[in-house]
């Protein structure tokens, strides 16, 4: 095996850091199967709404998920292909 000394793996490292938290990993794994709103996510995980919202904000800020407004609800989905591949490999 040869190593590519020029490849930096910066993007990959950032995605892995964000997915390194168990709650965020669960959220992204769930969102890989279907779009959900925040209420459905916190009900499924059994966590407070504020906790889930904080994790969603970080995932959104890092470009792993996006939210689409549908009336008063926001439906989240995974948009980062690397995150999807990581979840698939787990």
N, C-alpha and C positions, 0 to 999 in steps of 0.2 A: 504494500500500500504506500502510495506517495501522498505527501501533504502539500497542499497549495499554500505556500507562505504568503501569497498576495491576497487571499480571501480573508476578509475581516470577520465575517459572521456577526456583524453588528445588529442587523435586523432580526436575525434568528435569536440572538441572545436577548434582545428586548422582549420578544414574544414569549420566550421561555421564562423570563423573570416575571412577567405579568401572570402567566399561567401557573406559576409556582405556588400560588396560594390555593388551598383546597376549595374554598368557596368559589373563587373565580374559575377554577377548573371545572367544577360542577356546573356553573352557570353556562360556560361556553359549550360544554358537552351537551347540555340540554338544548341550547339554542342551535346546535348543529343538526338536531333532529326536527325542530320546528320553531317558528317565530312565537314569541310570548310577550305578554305585557308584564310589567313589574309585579302586579298583584299575583298573577299566576306563578311567577318565579318564587316570590317569598312564601307563598302558600305551599308550594312543592318542597321547598328546602326547610320550611319550618323556622325561618329566621325573621327578625324584625324588618319591617319595610325600610327603615333608615339604613340598616346594614347592607341590604341588597342594593339599594340606590347608590351607596358609596362605591361598591364594587362595580356596578354598571357604569358609573361615571368614569372610573379609571379605565375600564375596558374600552369605553367609547373614546376617551381621550387618546388612548394608545392605538386607535384605529383597528381594533379587533372586532368590535360590533358597531352597528348603527341602529338608530331608532327612527322609525317612521311613524309620524302622527296619523292617527285615525280617529277623528273627532276629539274626544278628551283623553283617549288612550294613546300610549306610545308602544309600538310593537318592535321588539328588538330581534336582530338576526346577526349571525356571524358573517363578516365581509372579508376577513383576512384569510387568504388561501393557506398560508403557512399554519395558522392556528387550526384550520380544518384538518390539514394533513397530520398535525400532531395528535389531535383528538382521535382521528381514524387509526393511528398507529397504536394508541393505547387500547 
